[in-house]
Amino acid sequence: MNITMSALHCTLPAPVRRHAEARLERLARFEPRIQGIDVTFEKDHGLHRVEARISVAGGPIMVAHGTGDGFRAAIDRIADRLGRQLKRRRERRRAHRSAGLPQGAAVVGGP
């Protein structure tokens, strides 16, 4: 998984960068086919904004936005939001694949 970070109108301290990498790397447990994550940090009039875009193999790009008093709070918000999106995607795929015979149905044309 490739994590790309960029900062607009601010500088990104190393501890914040490490915190973001640690939180976003944990998303791989929900979806192992994550190809890359693009994270954009922006500071505007004291408000810290973070946007993350995840590209998953064979799926659409997922986007999450987070704001807060600091970058750490915004990162935590987007990590939670992306986690929910990835869980929901996984549950939908599993529900679609597991649609088999209903309980008690007989198979016709046996040997």
Residue pairs with C-beta under 8 A, 6 or more apart in sequence:
1 25
1 28
1 34
1 35
1 36
1 37
2 35
2 36
2 37
3 20
3 21
3 24
3 25
3 36
3 37
3 39
4 36
4 37
4 38
4 39
5 12
5 17
5 20
5 39
5 40
5 41
6 38
6 39
6 40
6 41
7 40
7 41
7 42
8 40
8 41
8 42
8 43
9 42
9 43
9 44
10 41
10 42
10 43
12 41
12 71
16 41
16 71
16 72
16 75
19 72
19 75
20 39
20 50
20 71
20 75
23 75
23 76
23 79
24 37
24 39
24 52
24 79
24 82
26 79
27 34
27 37
27 54
27 79
27 82
27 83
27 86
28 34
30 83
30 86
30 87
30 90
31 56
31 86
31 89
31 90
33 56
33 57
33 58
33 59
34 54
34 55
34 56
34 57
35 55
35 56
35 57
36 54
36 55
37 52
37 53
37 54
37 55
38 52
38 53
39 50
39 51
39 52
40 50
40 51
40 52
41 48
41 49
41 50
41 71
42 48
42 49
42 50
42 51
43 49
47 67
48 67
48 68
48 69
48 70
48 71
48 73
48 74
49 65
49 66
49 67
49 74
50 65
50 66
50 67
50 71
50 74
50 75
50 77
50 78
51 63
51 64
51 65
51 66
51 78
52 63
52 64
52 78
52 82
53 61
53 62
53 63
54 61
54 62
54 63
54 82
54 86
55 61
56 62
56 89
59 89
62 82
62 85
62 86
62 89
64 77
64 78
64 81
64 82
64 85
65 78
66 73
66 74
66 75
66 76
66 77
66 78
66 81
67 74
67 77
68 74
68 76
68 77
101 107
